[in-house]
Amino acid sequence: MIELQKDILRFSINWETYLEKCQKTNGGNKTDDEIYKLFFYEIENKFKLLVDERVYKVKSSLGSGRVTAIPWIGIMHKEITESAQKGIYLVYLFSRNAKKCFSAMEIGAGQFNRIFGENSKSTERLKAAKNKFQHHFSHYSPFNDECEINLVNAEDKKFIEKFGELNNKPNFKIDNYIAGSFFAKEYSLDNSFLKEDIQNDLKKYLNTYESIINDPLGISHIEYLLDSVYEKTDLPKKVDLDYEIPEFIPNPNLQKSDDAFDKKNSKSKNNKKYSFSVPSKKVGRAGEEYVFKFEYNKLVKAGRQDLALKIVKQYEILNYFPGYDIKSFNKNGDEIYIEVKSTKSEVKSYFEISRNEVEASEKLKDQYFIYHVVDVLKNPKIMKSIQNPSKKIEKGEILIDPFMYQLRF
């Protein structure tokens, strides 16, 4: 372990020299430089020796193309995330002058930036989500005290004079790192660093990580990080309602074999612990409201405002659950029954369906539709409409797999 700490100190000592070399190439990373290789290979590989690579992914970053303002090393539980853009992960953040290193649990900022944009609002919502998450799981903190993270080093005047002030984009990223971090610890990258027991600290962090994941509420809180701070006023003001819903086209390669399914998906990036979690109420309601607007607009454009006024928001009636969300009409005036399935992501190849909804499909047959709404919080669109899903299940055009069982006694 002491060799890893020596490598980190060597990186810290040579960071300014490396930045000077990068300045000569307009800020681009020098991938053939020994300091670049030290960070990406030697330091990263030594971290890999301290974790189970079957469970964790170790990823280093000095920036993509241009050299980053803040070097970092992330340790990500593969069942939660393999990207620094989403989920939660353990991170080692180096200050801008690389004289300090901060370890922390981190919430990926990319999921917030995609919905709210790269602006202060996104950072504020990220911080609010972090505060809620940290409050729920504070009893798993690896240390008694947390430190404040200082990544900019504004007090290092010589460094600022040499490399200048940061512009908006790096500052925004730094603000996000700070807003999304919790359970932080500071390391001074000087001779005192060799006396630190960072291996034991890492074990504490990994124990915290596992404890959160295995907590009965852990996975749902990770899945709904963004939902927890998303407000009705955040819904897009302008949405596209003028298009024909794509017809469902069966996948000819769809197979029913459970063994084939298990083998194919056992190492899939989508095979996360929360892959079958149901959408939050906010996501579900946003999709339902969008489909109501779409159906209303469809009938008005067809000259049937009389029918548009008769659309029933079944999702607002809380004492009757018929297995669909909206009763609407087709352009011929026939009743149709729509179950809305919504997701935050832009693409999804499955969704959850209840027994009640399956029975409604069997009863209503060709009058029953599933509307699949994607990207519901940013740019909602009905990706597909599945008419009479029970018939398509019988024909093997779509699959229905049990993932939850009822225990009766």
C-alpha beads as a LAMMPS data file, in Angstrom:
LAMMPS data file: protein, C-alpha beads

409 atoms
408 bonds

1 atom types
1 bond types

-500.0 500.0 xlo xhi
-500.0 500.0 ylo yhi
-500.0 500.0 zlo zhi

Masses

1 110.0

Atoms # bond

1 1 1 0.000 0.000 0.000
2 1 1 2.875 2.342 0.707
3 1 1 3.890 2.020 -2.962
4 1 1 0.487 3.384 -4.017
5 1 1 0.909 6.338 -1.690
6 1 1 4.392 6.987 -3.065
7 1 1 2.982 6.960 -6.609
8 1 1 0.270 9.442 -5.617
9 1 1 2.910 11.725 -4.077
10 1 1 5.015 11.463 -7.234
11 1 1 1.972 12.442 -9.274
12 1 1 1.326 15.404 -6.958
13 1 1 4.933 16.627 -7.135
14 1 1 5.037 16.453 -10.950
15 1 1 1.523 17.740 -11.675
16 1 1 2.573 21.336 -12.381
17 1 1 5.339 20.172 -14.711
18 1 1 2.833 18.008 -16.568
19 1 1 0.401 20.951 -16.891
20 1 1 3.206 23.127 -18.315
21 1 1 3.850 20.494 -20.983
22 1 1 0.129 20.378 -21.777
23 1 1 0.030 24.170 -22.132
24 1 1 2.453 23.856 -25.049
25 1 1 -0.077 21.659 -26.863
26 1 1 -3.050 23.994 -26.215
27 1 1 -4.144 22.097 -23.134
28 1 1 -4.284 18.642 -24.658
29 1 1 -3.311 15.604 -22.602
30 1 1 0.088 14.120 -23.367
31 1 1 -0.689 10.429 -23.400
32 1 1 2.964 9.453 -23.896
33 1 1 4.149 11.372 -20.833
34 1 1 5.349 9.386 -17.801
35 1 1 3.028 11.303 -15.443
36 1 1 0.023 10.497 -17.609
37 1 1 1.042 6.829 -17.601
38 1 1 1.715 6.954 -13.861
39 1 1 -1.834 8.132 -13.193
40 1 1 -3.646 5.949 -15.706
41 1 1 -1.744 2.737 -15.287
42 1 1 0.383 2.486 -12.161
43 1 1 -1.921 4.261 -9.705
44 1 1 -5.118 2.858 -11.223
45 1 1 -3.737 -0.688 -11.266
46 1 1 -2.675 -0.479 -7.628
47 1 1 -6.226 0.542 -6.693
48 1 1 -7.504 -2.438 -8.690
49 1 1 -5.426 -4.744 -6.480
50 1 1 -7.355 -3.465 -3.443
51 1 1 -10.841 -4.263 -4.752
52 1 1 -12.633 -7.258 -6.206
53 1 1 -12.728 -6.472 -9.924
54 1 1 -15.626 -8.873 -10.388
55 1 1 -17.670 -6.437 -8.305
56 1 1 -15.989 -3.048 -8.774
57 1 1 -14.804 -1.037 -11.738
58 1 1 -11.863 1.340 -11.203
59 1 1 -11.708 4.299 -13.576
60 1 1 -9.240 7.197 -13.756
61 1 1 -9.627 10.530 -15.520
62 1 1 -7.302 13.331 -16.524
63 1 1 -9.878 14.672 -18.938
64 1 1 -11.125 13.629 -22.348
65 1 1 -8.831 15.228 -24.904
66 1 1 -8.028 18.391 -22.964
67 1 1 -6.449 18.032 -19.550
68 1 1 -8.951 18.243 -16.743
69 1 1 -8.901 20.832 -13.972
70 1 1 -9.602 18.115 -11.384
71 1 1 -8.019 14.647 -11.767
72 1 1 -10.078 11.869 -10.234
73 1 1 -10.182 8.136 -9.639
74 1 1 -13.562 6.450 -9.258
75 1 1 -14.477 3.060 -7.782
76 1 1 -17.891 1.955 -9.005
77 1 1 -20.013 -0.983 -7.911
78 1 1 -20.977 -2.634 -11.204
79 1 1 -24.486 -3.446 -10.002
80 1 1 -25.096 0.277 -9.423
81 1 1 -23.119 2.123 -12.098
82 1 1 -20.122 1.905 -14.390
83 1 1 -20.252 5.603 -15.236
84 1 1 -19.378 8.718 -13.250
85 1 1 -22.493 10.328 -14.736
86 1 1 -25.112 8.444 -12.705
87 1 1 -25.736 6.433 -9.547
88 1 1 -23.325 6.708 -6.630
89 1 1 -19.688 5.724 -6.443
90 1 1 -16.522 6.204 -4.402
91 1 1 -14.205 8.888 -5.725
92 1 1 -10.754 10.325 -5.042
93 1 1 -10.725 13.973 -6.156
94 1 1 -7.418 15.816 -6.523
95 1 1 -7.408 19.564 -5.957
96 1 1 -6.485 21.779 -8.873
97 1 1 -2.856 22.079 -7.764
98 1 1 -2.828 18.387 -6.676
99 1 1 -1.592 19.286 -3.199
100 1 1 -4.728 17.784 -1.643
101 1 1 -6.755 14.679 -2.290
102 1 1 -10.328 14.191 -1.089
103 1 1 -12.011 10.833 -0.837
104 1 1 -15.818 10.817 -0.794
105 1 1 -18.971 9.058 -1.849
106 1 1 -20.206 10.839 -4.968
107 1 1 -23.518 11.208 -6.778
108 1 1 -23.127 11.264 -10.560
109 1 1 -23.987 14.729 -11.883
110 1 1 -24.706 13.762 -15.484
111 1 1 -28.236 12.553 -14.721
112 1 1 -29.058 16.027 -13.333
113 1 1 -27.309 17.948 -16.115
114 1 1 -29.245 16.084 -18.802
115 1 1 -32.594 17.098 -17.302
116 1 1 -31.860 20.569 -15.893
117 1 1 -28.992 21.650 -18.165
118 1 1 -25.431 22.640 -17.309
119 1 1 -26.349 25.508 -15.008
120 1 1 -26.681 26.509 -11.363
121 1 1 -30.166 24.994 -11.154
122 1 1 -28.733 21.561 -11.925
123 1 1 -26.044 21.993 -9.259
124 1 1 -28.621 23.139 -6.688
125 1 1 -30.854 20.127 -7.372
126 1 1 -27.860 17.798 -7.201
127 1 1 -26.918 19.246 -3.816
128 1 1 -30.512 18.928 -2.573
129 1 1 -30.621 15.273 -3.646
130 1 1 -27.251 14.672 -1.967
131 1 1 -28.485 16.217 1.292
132 1 1 -31.580 13.999 1.310
133 1 1 -29.578 10.892 0.471
134 1 1 -26.903 11.638 3.060
135 1 1 -29.559 12.251 5.708
136 1 1 -31.156 8.862 5.044
137 1 1 -27.869 6.973 5.252
138 1 1 -25.819 9.068 7.700
139 1 1 -25.547 6.079 10.063
140 1 1 -23.322 4.362 7.480
141 1 1 -20.739 7.161 7.448
142 1 1 -17.219 5.680 7.514
143 1 1 -15.880 8.514 9.678
144 1 1 -17.111 10.525 12.626
145 1 1 -16.307 13.877 11.023
146 1 1 -16.621 15.115 7.463
147 1 1 -14.401 17.725 5.871
148 1 1 -15.206 20.577 3.504
149 1 1 -13.916 19.946 -0.011
150 1 1 -11.683 22.677 -1.468
151 1 1 -10.710 21.833 -5.038
152 1 1 -9.994 25.275 -6.515
153 1 1 -6.965 26.314 -4.398
154 1 1 -7.702 30.018 -4.784
155 1 1 -5.206 30.637 -1.973
156 1 1 -2.357 29.234 -4.126
157 1 1 -1.555 32.527 -5.856
158 1 1 1.575 31.234 -7.626
159 1 1 -0.384 28.377 -9.181
160 1 1 -3.167 30.756 -10.286
161 1 1 -0.645 33.172 -11.806
162 1 1 0.990 30.342 -13.743
163 1 1 -2.129 28.572 -15.008
164 1 1 -4.804 31.266 -14.835
165 1 1 -8.354 31.392 -13.554
166 1 1 -10.808 28.703 -14.526
167 1 1 -13.556 29.483 -17.017
168 1 1 -17.210 28.574 -16.576
169 1 1 -17.178 24.937 -17.671
170 1 1 -14.428 23.689 -15.310
171 1 1 -15.930 25.741 -12.483
172 1 1 -19.323 24.177 -13.175
173 1 1 -17.821 20.681 -13.003
174 1 1 -16.026 21.515 -9.756
175 1 1 -19.262 22.860 -8.269
176 1 1 -20.929 19.574 -9.236
177 1 1 -18.174 17.488 -7.633
178 1 1 -18.622 19.396 -4.399
179 1 1 -22.433 19.420 -4.555
180 1 1 -22.596 15.654 -5.115
181 1 1 -20.029 14.527 -2.533
182 1 1 -20.638 13.269 0.993
183 1 1 -18.744 11.361 3.711
184 1 1 -15.579 13.222 2.605
185 1 1 -12.059 12.924 4.004
186 1 1 -9.057 15.132 3.220
187 1 1 -5.481 13.962 2.598
188 1 1 -2.542 16.373 2.437
189 1 1 -0.201 15.222 -0.311
190 1 1 3.066 15.730 1.519
191 1 1 5.272 13.462 3.635
192 1 1 2.467 13.080 6.186
193 1 1 0.487 11.217 3.535
194 1 1 2.781 8.206 3.930
195 1 1 1.555 7.821 7.495
196 1 1 -2.103 7.653 6.439
197 1 1 -3.783 4.251 6.411
198 1 1 -5.627 4.746 3.146
199 1 1 -6.091 0.996 2.671
200 1 1 -8.108 0.793 5.871
201 1 1 -9.982 3.963 4.879
202 1 1 -10.814 2.341 1.545
203 1 1 -12.183 -0.722 3.336
204 1 1 -14.425 1.557 5.415
205 1 1 -15.720 3.264 2.271
206 1 1 -16.400 -0.049 0.539
207 1 1 -18.239 -1.256 3.636
208 1 1 -20.320 1.943 3.546
209 1 1 -20.985 1.453 -0.171
210 1 1 -22.122 -2.155 0.370
211 1 1 -24.209 -1.202 3.400
212 1 1 -26.136 1.401 1.409
213 1 1 -26.695 -1.000 -1.482
214 1 1 -27.889 -3.785 0.814
215 1 1 -30.117 -1.512 2.881
216 1 1 -33.800 -2.266 2.146
217 1 1 -34.231 1.347 0.994
218 1 1 -30.809 1.790 -0.584
219 1 1 -31.492 0.798 -4.189
220 1 1 -34.741 2.760 -4.433
221 1 1 -33.039 5.904 -3.079
222 1 1 -30.242 5.538 -5.636
223 1 1 -32.723 4.981 -8.473
224 1 1 -34.844 7.993 -7.467
225 1 1 -32.067 10.502 -6.735
226 1 1 -33.272 12.871 -9.437
227 1 1 -36.956 12.173 -8.843
228 1 1 -36.603 13.205 -5.200
229 1 1 -35.888 16.823 -6.186
230 1 1 -37.817 17.048 -9.467
231 1 1 -40.794 19.405 -9.244
232 1 1 -43.909 19.794 -11.340
233 1 1 -42.661 23.199 -12.499
234 1 1 -39.639 21.440 -14.032
235 1 1 -41.789 19.662 -16.616
236 1 1 -41.012 20.886 -20.150
237 1 1 -43.236 23.788 -21.120
238 1 1 -43.340 22.886 -24.811
239 1 1 -43.800 19.281 -25.885
240 1 1 -44.330 17.676 -29.275
241 1 1 -47.894 16.392 -29.669
242 1 1 -48.161 16.322 -33.459
243 1 1 -46.891 12.969 -34.679
244 1 1 -48.120 9.484 -35.434
245 1 1 -47.276 6.939 -32.756
246 1 1 -44.892 4.317 -34.204
247 1 1 -46.470 0.911 -34.600
248 1 1 -45.062 -1.890 -32.505
249 1 1 -42.816 -4.162 -34.596
250 1 1 -42.069 -7.580 -33.066
251 1 1 -38.418 -8.511 -32.579
252 1 1 -37.793 -11.723 -34.581
253 1 1 -34.821 -12.606 -32.359
254 1 1 -36.841 -12.558 -29.142
255 1 1 -36.399 -15.857 -27.275
256 1 1 -38.329 -17.314 -24.388
257 1 1 -35.558 -19.528 -23.012
258 1 1 -34.864 -18.576 -19.403
259 1 1 -31.364 -20.053 -19.647
260 1 1 -30.569 -18.031 -22.739
261 1 1 -31.990 -14.918 -21.062
262 1 1 -29.927 -15.471 -17.915
263 1 1 -26.681 -16.094 -19.819
264 1 1 -27.224 -13.116 -22.095
265 1 1 -28.002 -10.726 -19.268
266 1 1 -25.815 -12.003 -16.418
267 1 1 -22.990 -9.662 -17.405
268 1 1 -25.055 -6.985 -19.093
269 1 1 -24.581 -3.365 -18.104
270 1 1 -28.352 -3.201 -17.725
271 1 1 -28.325 -6.029 -15.188
272 1 1 -28.314 -3.688 -12.205
273 1 1 -29.837 -4.365 -8.837
274 1 1 -32.511 -1.777 -9.552
275 1 1 -33.172 -2.830 -13.158
276 1 1 -36.719 -3.957 -12.313
277 1 1 -37.660 -1.130 -9.961
278 1 1 -40.921 0.593 -10.810
279 1 1 -40.945 4.242 -11.937
280 1 1 -41.516 6.850 -9.253
281 1 1 -44.907 8.531 -8.890
282 1 1 -43.443 11.702 -10.413
283 1 1 -42.275 9.869 -13.536
284 1 1 -45.526 7.930 -13.824
285 1 1 -47.724 10.991 -13.408
286 1 1 -45.649 13.020 -15.894
287 1 1 -46.170 10.291 -18.502
288 1 1 -49.898 10.082 -17.810
289 1 1 -50.339 13.850 -18.126
290 1 1 -48.388 13.835 -21.400
291 1 1 -50.531 11.047 -22.892
292 1 1 -53.701 12.886 -21.855
293 1 1 -52.476 16.002 -23.709
294 1 1 -51.495 13.890 -26.713
295 1 1 -54.908 12.210 -26.907
296 1 1 -56.750 15.505 -26.429
297 1 1 -54.698 17.150 -29.190
298 1 1 -55.243 14.133 -31.500
299 1 1 -59.025 14.295 -31.215
300 1 1 -59.214 18.095 -31.527
301 1 1 -57.128 17.961 -34.706
302 1 1 -59.471 15.263 -36.040
303 1 1 -62.405 17.611 -35.470
304 1 1 -63.744 15.623 -32.516
305 1 1 -63.521 18.101 -29.660
306 1 1 -66.737 16.548 -28.358
307 1 1 -64.792 13.320 -27.744
308 1 1 -61.721 15.144 -26.439
309 1 1 -63.868 16.563 -23.643
310 1 1 -64.965 13.031 -22.699
311 1 1 -61.458 11.629 -22.112
312 1 1 -61.296 10.116 -18.634
313 1 1 -58.190 10.561 -16.477
314 1 1 -58.575 7.206 -14.768
315 1 1 -55.216 7.742 -13.010
316 1 1 -56.820 10.494 -10.912
317 1 1 -59.635 8.229 -9.672
318 1 1 -58.142 6.575 -6.598
319 1 1 -61.006 4.291 -5.599
320 1 1 -61.230 2.270 -8.804
321 1 1 -58.349 0.488 -10.581
322 1 1 -59.512 -1.088 -13.853
323 1 1 -56.013 -1.845 -15.202
324 1 1 -55.622 1.206 -17.439
325 1 1 -54.774 4.899 -16.905
326 1 1 -56.821 6.728 -19.536
327 1 1 -60.069 6.100 -21.391
328 1 1 -59.934 7.860 -24.744
329 1 1 -61.272 7.422 -28.282
330 1 1 -59.857 6.646 -31.674
331 1 1 -60.595 8.896 -34.641
332 1 1 -63.649 6.799 -35.503
333 1 1 -65.153 7.529 -32.102
334 1 1 -64.581 4.049 -30.628
335 1 1 -63.479 3.802 -26.998
336 1 1 -59.868 2.842 -26.326
337 1 1 -58.205 2.112 -22.981
338 1 1 -54.620 3.176 -22.459
339 1 1 -52.108 1.960 -19.885
340 1 1 -49.162 4.402 -19.720
341 1 1 -45.642 3.144 -19.083
342 1 1 -43.102 5.918 -18.514
343 1 1 -39.342 6.101 -18.147
344 1 1 -36.770 8.840 -17.588
345 1 1 -34.358 7.269 -20.075
346 1 1 -34.465 7.788 -23.822
347 1 1 -34.521 4.055 -24.557
348 1 1 -35.890 1.091 -22.612
349 1 1 -36.635 -2.416 -23.841
350 1 1 -38.895 -3.547 -21.004
351 1 1 -41.320 -2.264 -18.378
352 1 1 -43.290 -3.661 -15.474
353 1 1 -46.888 -4.805 -15.808
354 1 1 -49.280 -5.886 -13.069
355 1 1 -51.653 -8.856 -13.048
356 1 1 -54.539 -6.374 -13.023
357 1 1 -53.243 -4.805 -16.253
358 1 1 -52.760 -8.207 -17.903
359 1 1 -56.354 -9.147 -17.016
360 1 1 -57.621 -5.823 -18.405
361 1 1 -55.767 -6.532 -21.646
362 1 1 -57.338 -10.004 -21.873
363 1 1 -60.799 -8.542 -21.296
364 1 1 -60.619 -5.465 -23.548
365 1 1 -58.580 -7.086 -26.347
366 1 1 -58.085 -4.734 -29.341
367 1 1 -59.457 -1.789 -27.365
368 1 1 -56.513 -2.036 -24.934
369 1 1 -53.237 -0.214 -25.624
370 1 1 -49.955 0.257 -23.817
371 1 1 -48.302 3.596 -24.606
372 1 1 -44.571 3.587 -23.868
373 1 1 -43.414 7.153 -23.050
374 1 1 -39.644 7.755 -22.935
375 1 1 -37.511 10.701 -21.738
376 1 1 -40.589 11.823 -19.856
377 1 1 -38.927 14.506 -17.702
378 1 1 -37.096 16.286 -20.520
379 1 1 -38.477 15.584 -23.991
380 1 1 -41.437 13.180 -23.679
381 1 1 -42.446 11.086 -26.649
382 1 1 -44.557 7.967 -27.118
383 1 1 -41.947 5.530 -28.391
384 1 1 -44.457 2.843 -29.261
385 1 1 -48.033 1.716 -28.871
386 1 1 -48.744 -1.949 -28.176
387 1 1 -52.313 -2.905 -29.050
388 1 1 -53.823 -5.990 -27.393
389 1 1 -50.637 -7.066 -25.575
390 1 1 -52.232 -10.301 -24.303
391 1 1 -52.642 -11.484 -27.904
392 1 1 -49.024 -10.599 -28.676
393 1 1 -47.936 -12.541 -25.590
394 1 1 -49.830 -15.577 -26.897
395 1 1 -48.125 -15.229 -30.287
396 1 1 -44.685 -14.876 -28.664
397 1 1 -44.172 -11.374 -30.093
398 1 1 -43.543 -9.959 -26.610
399 1 1 -42.394 -11.778 -23.494
400 1 1 -43.752 -11.589 -19.992
401 1 1 -41.357 -12.749 -17.269
402 1 1 -42.186 -13.088 -13.551
403 1 1 -39.796 -11.173 -11.298
404 1 1 -41.893 -10.967 -8.147
405 1 1 -43.776 -13.697 -6.344
406 1 1 -46.565 -13.678 -3.778
407 1 1 -46.192 -15.851 -0.674
408 1 1 -49.583 -17.002 0.655
409 1 1 -50.279 -18.965 3.802

Bonds

1 1 1 2
2 1 2 3
3 1 3 4
4 1 4 5
5 1 5 6
6 1 6 7
7 1 7 8
8 1 8 9
9 1 9 10
10 1 10 11
11 1 11 12
12 1 12 13
13 1 13 14
14 1 14 15
15 1 15 16
16 1 16 17
17 1 17 18
18 1 18 19
19 1 19 20
20 1 20 21
21 1 21 22
22 1 22 23
23 1 23 24
24 1 24 25
25 1 25 26
26 1 26 27
27 1 27 28
28 1 28 29
29 1 29 30
30 1 30 31
31 1 31 32
32 1 32 33
33 1 33 34
34 1 34 35
35 1 35 36
36 1 36 37
37 1 37 38
38 1 38 39
39 1 39 40
40 1 40 41
41 1 41 42
42 1 42 43
43 1 43 44
44 1 44 45
45 1 45 46
46 1 46 47
47 1 47 48
48 1 48 49
49 1 49 50
50 1 50 51
51 1 51 52
52 1 52 53
53 1 53 54
54 1 54 55
55 1 55 56
56 1 56 57
57 1 57 58
58 1 58 59
59 1 59 60
60 1 60 61
61 1 61 62
62 1 62 63
63 1 63 64
64 1 64 65
65 1 65 66
66 1 66 67
67 1 67 68
68 1 68 69
69 1 69 70
70 1 70 71
71 1 71 72
72 1 72 73
73 1 73 74
74 1 74 75
75 1 75 76
76 1 76 77
77 1 77 78
78 1 78 79
79 1 79 80
80 1 80 81
81 1 81 82
82 1 82 83
83 1 83 84
84 1 84 85
85 1 85 86
86 1 86 87
87 1 87 88
88 1 88 89
89 1 89 90
90 1 90 91
91 1 91 92
92 1 92 93
93 1 93 94
94 1 94 95
95 1 95 96
96 1 96 97
97 1 97 98
98 1 98 99
99 1 99 100
100 1 100 101
101 1 101 102
102 1 102 103
103 1 103 104
104 1 104 105
105 1 105 106
106 1 106 107
107 1 107 108
108 1 108 109
109 1 109 110
110 1 110 111
111 1 111 112
112 1 112 113
113 1 113 114
114 1 114 115
115 1 115 116
116 1 116 117
117 1 117 118
118 1 118 119
119 1 119 120
120 1 120 121
121 1 121 122
122 1 122 123
123 1 123 124
124 1 124 125
125 1 125 126
126 1 126 127
127 1 127 128
128 1 128 129
129 1 129 130
130 1 130 131
131 1 131 132
132 1 132 133
133 1 133 134
134 1 134 135
135 1 135 136
136 1 136 137
137 1 137 138
138 1 138 139
139 1 139 140
140 1 140 141
141 1 141 142
142 1 142 143
143 1 143 144
144 1 144 145
145 1 145 146
146 1 146 147
147 1 147 148
148 1 148 149
149 1 149 150
150 1 150 151
151 1 151 152
152 1 152 153
153 1 153 154
154 1 154 155
155 1 155 156
156 1 156 157
157 1 157 158
158 1 158 159
159 1 159 160
160 1 160 161
161 1 161 162
162 1 162 163
163 1 163 164
164 1 164 165
165 1 165 166
166 1 166 167
167 1 167 168
168 1 168 169
169 1 169 170
170 1 170 171
171 1 171 172
172 1 172 173
173 1 173 174
174 1 174 175
175 1 175 176
176 1 176 177
177 1 177 178
178 1 178 179
179 1 179 180
180 1 180 181
181 1 181 182
182 1 182 183
183 1 183 184
184 1 184 185
185 1 185 186
186 1 186 187
187 1 187 188
188 1 188 189
189 1 189 190
190 1 190 191
191 1 191 192
192 1 192 193
193 1 193 194
194 1 194 195
195 1 195 196
196 1 196 197
197 1 197 198
198 1 198 199
199 1 199 200
200 1 200 201
201 1 201 202
202 1 202 203
203 1 203 204
204 1 204 205
205 1 205 206
206 1 206 207
207 1 207 208
208 1 208 209
209 1 209 210
210 1 210 211
211 1 211 212
212 1 212 213
213 1 213 214
214 1 214 215
215 1 215 216
216 1 216 217
217 1 217 218
218 1 218 219
219 1 219 220
220 1 220 221
221 1 221 222
222 1 222 223
223 1 223 224
224 1 224 225
225 1 225 226
226 1 226 227
227 1 227 228
228 1 228 229
229 1 229 230
230 1 230 231
231 1 231 232
232 1 232 233
233 1 233 234
234 1 234 235
235 1 235 236
236 1 236 237
237 1 237 238
238 1 238 239
239 1 239 240
240 1 240 241
241 1 241 242
242 1 242 243
243 1 243 244
244 1 244 245
245 1 245 246
246 1 246 247
247 1 247 248
248 1 248 249
249 1 249 250
250 1 250 251
251 1 251 252
252 1 252 253
253 1 253 254
254 1 254 255
255 1 255 256
256 1 256 257
257 1 257 258
258 1 258 259
259 1 259 260
260 1 260 261
261 1 261 262
262 1 262 263
263 1 263 264
264 1 264 265
265 1 265 266
266 1 266 267
267 1 267 268
268 1 268 269
269 1 269 270
270 1 270 271
271 1 271 272
272 1 272 273
273 1 273 274
274 1 274 275
275 1 275 276
276 1 276 277
277 1 277 278
278 1 278 279
279 1 279 280
280 1 280 281
281 1 281 282
282 1 282 283
283 1 283 284
284 1 284 285
285 1 285 286
286 1 286 287
287 1 287 288
288 1 288 289
289 1 289 290
290 1 290 291
291 1 291 292
292 1 292 293
293 1 293 294
294 1 294 295
295 1 295 296
296 1 296 297
297 1 297 298
298 1 298 299
299 1 299 300
300 1 300 301
301 1 301 302
302 1 302 303
303 1 303 304
304 1 304 305
305 1 305 306
306 1 306 307
307 1 307 308
308 1 308 309
309 1 309 310
310 1 310 311
311 1 311 312
312 1 312 313
313 1 313 314
314 1 314 315
315 1 315 316
316 1 316 317
317 1 317 318
318 1 318 319
319 1 319 320
320 1 320 321
321 1 321 322
322 1 322 323
323 1 323 324
324 1 324 325
325 1 325 326
326 1 326 327
327 1 327 328
328 1 328 329
329 1 329 330
330 1 330 331
331 1 331 332
332 1 332 333
333 1 333 334
334 1 334 335
335 1 335 336
336 1 336 337
337 1 337 338
338 1 338 339
339 1 339 340
340 1 340 341
341 1 341 342
342 1 342 343
343 1 343 344
344 1 344 345
345 1 345 346
346 1 346 347
347 1 347 348
348 1 348 349
349 1 349 350
350 1 350 351
351 1 351 352
352 1 352 353
353 1 353 354
354 1 354 355
355 1 355 356
356 1 356 357
357 1 357 358
358 1 358 359
359 1 359 360
360 1 360 361
361 1 361 362
362 1 362 363
363 1 363 364
364 1 364 365
365 1 365 366
366 1 366 367
367 1 367 368
368 1 368 369
369 1 369 370
370 1 370 371
371 1 371 372
372 1 372 373
373 1 373 374
374 1 374 375
375 1 375 376
376 1 376 377
377 1 377 378
378 1 378 379
379 1 379 380
380 1 380 381
381 1 381 382
382 1 382 383
383 1 383 384
384 1 384 385
385 1 385 386
386 1 386 387
387 1 387 388
388 1 388 389
389 1 389 390
390 1 390 391
391 1 391 392
392 1 392 393
393 1 393 394
394 1 394 395
395 1 395 396
396 1 396 397
397 1 397 398
398 1 398 399
399 1 399 400
400 1 400 401
401 1 401 402
402 1 402 403
403 1 403 404
404 1 404 405
405 1 405 406
406 1 406 407
407 1 407 408
408 1 408 409
